[in-house]
Amino acid sequence: MRVVAGRAKGRPLKSVPGMGTRPTTDKVKEAIFSMIGPYFDGGTVLDLFAGTGGLGIEALSRGMERAVFIDMEPKSIDTIKANLKSTGFEPCAEMYRNEAGRAIKALEKRKYIFDLVFLDPPYRMKNGDVLMTEMATRGLLSAGALLVLEYESSYSYPEEISGFCHLRTAKYGETTVSIYEYEQLESESEKSGEEE
């Protein structure tokens, strides 16, 4: 695994020891960024099931200003630290060891707003759409924020998720990637309509 493009292009990334983590392959990573970028002019990225931190680091390399990495596993947090150090992105990153649902509540308290979110939960978890809605409800997403949901190809998420516009779905073997753009929740759009 390596950083595919940008400021840290070609830098190798460590894998999380053991078999519990399934890192996004360089091929899939390249495909994701060709769909959503490929480069960014600032912004804040959330890597919610960060694993090695590869997706968030790639986003920093391609122009995102800040990144927040969340993972439950101590080994993953250690690996992310090492990868941030080797790529030189330590100063613009924060890491939290937490479960995704609790992390979302904590990020709301810290008043974070994200422009890009990577959701690559373990394949046994099928709650990516629930987490997306939770982030929207708690005000963690900027208007037009992109959310990249990675999951097992044998599963499918709904194209219509309230507050989100489905942009694209692509399959890469056992992995499927769906990209959504945050518009706003219906209750918010109704409020703004009433004010006009």
VENNOR-V766251 format. One record per pair of residues at least 6 apart in sequence whose ideal C-beta (glycine too) atoms are under 6 Angstrom apart, sorted by the first residue. I is the first residue (numbers start at 1). J is the second residue. D is the distance in whole Angstrom. If there is no record, write none. Layout:
# VENNOR-V766251
i: <I:I>
j: <J:J>
d: <D:D>
This chain:
# VENNOR-V766251
i: <1:1:2:2:3:3:3:4:4:4:6:6:7:8:8:11:13:13:13:14:14:14:16:16:16:16:16:17:21:23:23:23:24:28:28:29:32:32:35:35:36:37:39:39:40:40:40:41:42:43:43:44:44:44:45:45:45:45:45:46:46:46:47:47:47:47:48:48:48:49:49:50:50:50:50:51:52:53:53:53:55:56:56:57:57:60:60:66:67:68:69:69:70:70:70:71:72:77:77:80:84:84:96:100:104:104:107:108:112:113:114:114:114:115:115:116:117:118:119:119:120:123:128:129:129:132:135:136:136:141:145:146:147:148:149:150:151:153:153:153:157:159:163:163:163:164:164:165:165:166:167:167:168:169:170>
j: <13:23:10:12:9:11:61:26:29:30:61:62:61:61:87:87:52:54:83:79:82:83:51:52:75:76:79:75:51:51:52:54:54:172:175:58:148:177:168:179:146:62:62:63:62:63:64:63:65:64:115:66:114:115:56:59:64:67:116:68:114:117:55:56:69:118:70:100:119:120:121:69:70:71:80:76:79:69:80:83:118:67:69:83:87:67:89:92:93:94:80:95:96:98:103:77:99:95:97:95:90:93:103:131:134:135:140:138:140:142:140:141:145:142:145:146:147:148:128:149:150:152:149:157:161:147:141:163:185:182:182:181:180:179:178:177:176:171:174:176:178:166:183:184:185:180:182:181:183:180:179:181:179:178:177>
d: <4:6:6:5:6:5:5:6:6:5:3:4:5:4:4:5:6:5:5:5:5:6:6:6:5:5:5:6:5:6:5:6:6:5:6:6:6:6:6:6:5:6:5:5:6:4:5:6:5:5:4:5:5:6:5:4:5:5:4:5:5:5:5:3:5:5:5:5:5:5:5:4:6:5:6:6:5:5:4:5:4:4:5:6:6:5:5:5:5:5:5:5:5:6:4:6:6:6:5:6:5:5:6:6:5:6:6:4:6:5:6:6:6:5:5:5:5:5:5:5:4:4:5:5:5:6:6:5:6:4:4:6:5:6:5:5:6:5:5:5:6:4:6:6:4:4:6:5:5:6:5:6:5:4:5>
